Amino acid sequence: MDINYCKYLTTLPLLIRPLSGYGSWRGIYSEPVLVFDVESDYVPISTLEDALYELTSGRTFEGYKGGQYSYTDYSPLHFESAFNECGDNSIVDYLSPSSVAYLQGLNYDFD
């Protein structure tokens, strides 16, 4: 999924775990990541908007092990539970069960 598609998802009535951070992904430093707080209650997915817009603002982000990177709407976006992880999880892992059911009703492609 790219950042632009994630921006689209923020317009839907979905609930997701809150962000604990965002920036450079450990798996490929030149690609962005959203990191979620899996211990907290679900919040509206629209709370991701600020982070997504900041990722594509032209600002540079420090790579996990150095380097400076900036991202566009078409940068592939990764999802993790901690900055030191590189499991490349699905956004579905962080959505509420009712949000997953909502997307299934829209025939969302979970691959």
HELIX and SHEET records of a PDB file:
HELIX    1   1 ILE A    3  LEU A    9  1                                   7    
HELIX    2   2 ILE A   45  LEU A   48  5                                   4    
HELIX    3   3 GLU A   49  LEU A   55  1                                   7    
HELIX    4   4 ILE A   91  TYR A   94  5                                   4    
HELIX    5   5 PRO A   97  GLY A  105  1                                   9    
SHEET    1   A 2 LEU A  15  ILE A  16  0                                        
SHEET    2   A 2 VAL A  43  PRO A  44 -1                                        
SHEET    1   B 3 LEU A  19  SER A  24  0                                        
SHEET    2   B 3 PRO A  32  PHE A  36 -1                                        
SHEET    3   B 3 HIS A  78  GLU A  80  1                                        
SHEET    1   C 2 PHE A  61  GLU A  62  0                                        
SHEET    2   C 2 GLN A  68  TYR A  69 -1                                        
END                                                                             
